């Protein structure tokens, strides 16, 4: 068993829309905000759709067959979570805790690759406060015009969002989110929206949010590199202490070696084939899969773009890492 194909789990959100249909997902409502495409979390889990493990969840296989992933401690949880987010409306202004601050196994450092953006779309990323006292005062006074920092975005942009970063996707953004496997979010501000299911404003967690926000905000410096691998353009978007992300722009036959115990693949455009030993797999936009430990050498062919992520090896030097979390 080399490849695990995964069925996403869909989540309705107050800010969600319908654009996830373009990935071949059958949306139950017109407010689907998140597709958890590779997930093994209590709040969402992917189901395996091929091979002898078909019907099992990723969590079950991780727990029952650790050797398939290179081996891990029985209490260790699957460390990564990949989503596709459809921000039909603004997300709440929010922040996430780091590993030490989180009540979960992991903190929530994350990243965004922008798949689509409507004209004039933007992100809320970072803030303008210079110290905690100023941050607290501006939040208490709801002086969002003095605090919020916006960045215009377009298709192909990439952002690293370490835990402690004040942030939100803006309306009109479709993004692939690769993150630690955590679902802890502290909201500063939710644009005074009323949740139609409760007829109440959604709760805020301002005290917790202020406590974990980094002040002042500093943009991470990304050391991105591009090289050719056969007929594929390989761009290393990020090498952080938590995870590493490569973008593969496949434009014909390319040979690869798997260097990590398991790797996560998300096909974001086009159609590709993967050949390993005697097996050939066909993938299209919206397909998500994991290469297990026994893969070794494989060949990619076709025309398409694929995001590949994996847990960053401990052997990476500080020079190889884009940004060190506090």
ChimeraX attribute file (.defattr): number of C-alpha atoms within 10 A of each C-alpha:
attribute: neighborCount
match mode: 1-to-1
recipient: residues
	/A:1	13
	/A:2	17
	/A:3	21
	/A:4	21
	/A:5	23
	/A:6	24
	/A:7	24
	/A:8	24
	/A:9	18
	/A:10	23
	/A:11	18
	/A:12	16
	/A:13	20
	/A:14	19
	/A:15	20
	/A:16	23
	/A:17	22
	/A:18	18
	/A:19	20
	/A:20	22
	/A:21	12
	/A:22	10
	/A:23	16
	/A:24	11
	/A:25	17
	/A:26	11
	/A:27	17
	/A:28	11
	/A:29	14
	/A:30	13
	/A:31	19
	/A:32	24
	/A:33	27
	/A:34	26
	/A:35	26
	/A:36	23
	/A:37	27
	/A:38	30
	/A:39	26
	/A:40	25
	/A:41	19
	/A:42	10
	/A:43	11
	/A:44	18
	/A:45	22
	/A:46	24
	/A:47	24
	/A:48	24
	/A:49	16
	/A:50	15
	/A:51	12
	/A:52	10
	/A:53	15
	/A:54	13
	/A:55	14
	/A:56	15
	/A:57	18
	/A:58	24
	/A:59	18
	/A:60	15
	/A:61	16
	/A:62	19
	/A:63	16
	/A:64	11
	/A:65	12
	/A:66	15
	/A:67	14
	/A:68	18
	/A:69	19
	/A:70	13
	/A:71	12
	/A:72	15
	/A:73	8
	/A:74	10
	/A:75	7
	/A:76	11
	/A:77	16
	/A:78	19
	/A:79	18
	/A:80	23
	/A:81	23
	/A:82	26
	/A:83	22
	/A:84	27
	/A:85	27
	/A:86	30
	/A:87	27
	/A:88	22
	/A:89	17
	/A:90	21
	/A:91	24
	/A:92	23
	/A:93	21
	/A:94	25
	/A:95	31
	/A:96	28
	/A:97	26
	/A:98	23
	/A:99	18
	/A:100	11
	/A:101	16
	/A:102	18
	/A:103	12
	/A:104	15
	/A:105	15
	/A:106	21
	/A:107	25
	/A:108	28
	/A:109	26
	/A:110	23
	/A:111	21
	/A:112	21
	/A:113	21
	/A:114	20
	/A:115	19
	/A:116	19
	/A:117	21
	/A:118	13
	/A:119	11
	/A:120	12
	/A:121	17
	/A:122	21
	/A:123	20
	/A:124	20
	/A:125	21
	/A:126	25
	/A:127	22
	/A:128	17
	/A:129	20
	/A:130	12
	/A:131	12
	/A:132	15
	/A:133	12
	/A:134	15
	/A:135	19
	/A:136	16
	/A:137	12
	/A:138	18
	/A:139	17
	/A:140	12
	/A:141	8
	/A:142	13
	/A:143	12
	/A:144	14
	/A:145	9
	/A:146	12
	/A:147	16
	/A:148	17
	/A:149	17
	/A:150	17
	/A:151	12
	/A:152	13
	/A:153	22
	/A:154	18
	/A:155	14
	/A:156	12
	/A:157	14
	/A:158	19
	/A:159	19
	/A:160	23
	/A:161	21
	/A:162	26
	/A:163	23
	/A:164	26
	/A:165	25
	/A:166	27
	/A:167	23
	/A:168	20
	/A:169	26
	/A:170	27
	/A:171	20
	/A:172	22
	/A:173	24
	/A:174	26
	/A:175	24
	/A:176	23
	/A:177	23
	/A:178	26
	/A:179	24
	/A:180	24
	/A:181	24
	/A:182	26
	/A:183	17
	/A:184	15
	/A:185	19
	/A:186	22
	/A:187	23
	/A:188	23
	/A:189	19
	/A:190	16
	/A:191	12
	/A:192	10
	/A:193	14
	/A:194	13
	/A:195	13
	/A:196	10
	/A:197	7
	/A:198	8
	/A:199	9
	/A:200	11
	/A:201	13
	/A:202	17
	/A:203	12
	/A:204	17
	/A:205	14
	/A:206	17
	/A:207	12
	/A:208	17
	/A:209	20
	/A:210	22
	/A:211	14
	/A:212	19
	/A:213	23
	/A:214	22
	/A:215	20
	/A:216	16
	/A:217	17
	/A:218	10
	/A:219	14
	/A:220	14
	/A:221	12
	/A:222	17
	/A:223	14
	/A:224	13
	/A:225	11
	/A:226	13
	/A:227	10
	/A:228	12
	/A:229	15
	/A:230	16
	/A:231	17
	/A:232	23
	/A:233	17
	/A:234	20
	/A:235	17
	/A:236	20
	/A:237	21
	/A:238	26
	/A:239	26
	/A:240	23
	/A:241	20
	/A:242	22
	/A:243	21
	/A:244	19
	/A:245	20
	/A:246	20
	/A:247	23
	/A:248	22
	/A:249	21
	/A:250	24
	/A:251	17
	/A:252	16
	/A:253	17
	/A:254	18
	/A:255	15
	/A:256	12
	/A:257	10
	/A:258	15
	/A:259	13
	/A:260	17
	/A:261	19
	/A:262	21
	/A:263	19
	/A:264	22
	/A:265	23
	/A:266	25
	/A:267	22
	/A:268	20
	/A:269	19
	/A:270	16
	/A:271	19
	/A:272	22
	/A:273	18
	/A:274	18
	/A:275	15
	/A:276	15
	/A:277	11
	/A:278	5
	/A:279	10
	/A:280	12
	/A:281	12
	/A:282	13
	/A:283	19
	/A:284	20
	/A:285	18
	/A:286	20
	/A:287	22
	/A:288	23
	/A:289	21
	/A:290	22
	/A:291	21
	/A:292	21
	/A:293	20
	/A:294	16
	/A:295	19
	/A:296	16
	/A:297	13
	/A:298	16
	/A:299	17
	/A:300	25
	/A:301	19
	/A:302	20
	/A:303	19
	/A:304	22
	/A:305	23
	/A:306	25
	/A:307	23
	/A:308	19
	/A:309	24
	/A:310	22
	/A:311	20
	/A:312	17
	/A:313	16
	/A:314	8
	/A:315	7
	/A:316	12
	/A:317	9
	/A:318	12
	/A:319	9
	/A:320	14
	/A:321	19
	/A:322	19
	/A:323	19
	/A:324	13
	/A:325	14
	/A:326	10
